Structures are given as C-alpha cells and as structure tokens.
C-alpha cells in the first residue's frame, strides 16, 4: 500500500469516528405512547336523566360509521367505538352490517342505521 493510500484510509477512519461520535451524542427522540396501540374504548359521560329518551335509549346515540369484518366488526355509536359482543350502557352489540348495527338491551332489540347526508340535504 502506498503512503497516499494509507493516509487516505487513515483520514477516512478518523472522519468516520468523528461522525459516529457526533451521532452518539445527539439527543434521541423517545416515544411516550405506542403508535400501534388500540385506543381505549370509553363510555360517554353525563347525567343519566338527560341522556335517555322516553324509550330508554340514550338520546345522543347516533350510528356514525360501521366496519364490517366478521367477528371483529365495529360500530361507532355516538362517538364510542364498540366491537361485536361488547356492551354500551346496558346494550350488547349483536351484529354490524353495511350502515347498520343491532343492539340488544333492556328487553328490546334496537336497530341503528347510518343517516345518509344526501337524503337529509336533498343534494345528489
């Protein structure tokens, strides 16, 4: 190996060492929450008397969205994500269809449907 090649290799090793030490001293970003963790399913809060209609069904219950995936199907009921088989305020989610959800509770069967915005506004 010639002296120029030796000097070149030696200087590259030194440069690599400087870069590595600068990287090691830099602050690391620490994650405070697992980005892949499922969100906690929370029940809505508020006073019981103001939240229930005359039929015993919570007044704010609106089916916002559904995800049909067999046993893993989900329904967004009034902002609360519910999985098939789980309960929300005494009602158990029995099934989820395309734009509908069936719940059973208080001795009655409740079918919720997603409201069509086009139908409400009259726009195509």
C-alpha positions in Angstrom: 0.0 0.0 0.0 1.4 3.4 -0.9 1.7 6.2 1.6 -1.0 8.2 -0.1 -3.5 5.4 0.1 -2.5 4.8 3.7 -3.1 8.4 4.6 -6.4 8.4 2.7 -7.7 5.3 4.5 -6.4 6.7 7.9 -8.2 10.0 7.4 -11.4 8.3 6.3 -11.4 6.2 9.5 -10.9 9.4 11.5 -13.7 11.2 9.7 -16.0 8.2 10.3 -15.0 8.2 14.0 -16.0 11.9 14.3 -19.3 11.4 12.6 -20.1 8.4 14.8 -19.2 10.3 18.0 -21.4 13.3 16.9 -24.3 10.9 16.2 -23.9 9.2 19.6 -24.0 12.5 21.4 -27.2 13.7 19.7 -30.4 13.5 21.7 -32.8 10.6 20.9 -36.5 11.0 20.5 -38.3 8.9 23.0 -41.8 7.7 22.2 -44.2 8.3 25.1 -47.0 6.2 23.5 -47.1 3.1 21.3 -48.4 4.4 17.9 -49.8 1.0 17.2 -51.8 0.6 20.4 -55.6 0.4 20.0 -57.3 3.4 21.6 -59.1 2.8 24.9 -62.9 2.3 24.5 -64.6 4.8 26.7 -68.2 5.2 27.6 -69.8 8.6 27.3 -70.3 10.5 30.5 -73.1 12.8 31.7 -76.2 12.7 33.9 -78.4 9.6 33.3 -81.7 11.5 33.2 -80.6 14.0 30.5 -79.0 11.3 28.3 -82.0 8.9 27.9 -85.1 9.4 25.7 -88.6 8.4 26.6 -87.9 4.9 25.1 -85.0 4.3 27.4 -82.4 4.6 24.6 -79.7 7.2 25.1 -80.7 10.3 23.2 -77.2 11.0 21.8 -76.9 7.6 20.2 -76.3 8.0 16.5 -74.7 5.4 14.3 -71.9 7.3 12.7 -70.0 4.5 11.0 -69.6 0.8 10.7 -66.7 -1.5 9.9 -67.8 -5.0 8.7 -65.1 -7.5 9.4 -66.8 -10.7 10.7 -66.2 -11.2 14.4 -64.0 -8.1 14.5 -66.8 -5.8 13.2 -67.0 -2.4 14.8 -69.7 0.3 15.1 -69.3 4.0 16.1 -72.3 4.6 18.3 -72.5 8.3 19.4 -68.7 8.6 19.2 -67.9 5.4 21.1 -66.3 2.5 19.1 -68.0 -0.8 20.1 -66.9 -4.3 19.0 -69.5 -7.1 18.4 -70.2 -8.7 21.7 -69.3 -5.6 23.8 -71.7 -3.6 25.8 -72.5 0.1 25.8 -74.7 1.4 28.6 -76.5 -1.9 29.1 -76.9 -2.7 25.4 -74.9 -5.5 23.8 -73.8 -5.1 20.1 -75.1 -8.2 18.4 -74.2 -7.6 14.8 -72.9 -5.0 12.4 -74.0 -4.6 8.8 -73.2 -2.2 6.0 -74.5 1.0 7.5 -76.4 -0.7 10.4 -75.9 -2.1 13.9 -78.2 -4.3 16.0 -78.1 -4.0 19.8 -79.9 -5.9 22.5 -80.7 -4.5 25.9 -83.4 -3.7 28.4 -85.5 -6.5 26.9 -85.6 -4.8 23.5 -83.8 -5.1 20.2 -82.5 -1.8 18.7 -81.5 -1.3 15.1 -79.4 1.8 14.4 -78.7 3.0 10.8 -76.2 5.5 9.5 -78.1 8.6 8.3 -77.4 9.5 4.6 -76.3 13.1 4.4 -77.5 13.3 0.8 -81.0 12.4 1.9 -81.0 15.0 4.7 -79.8 17.9 2.5 -81.6 16.8 -0.7 -78.3 17.1 -2.7 -77.2 14.4 -5.2 
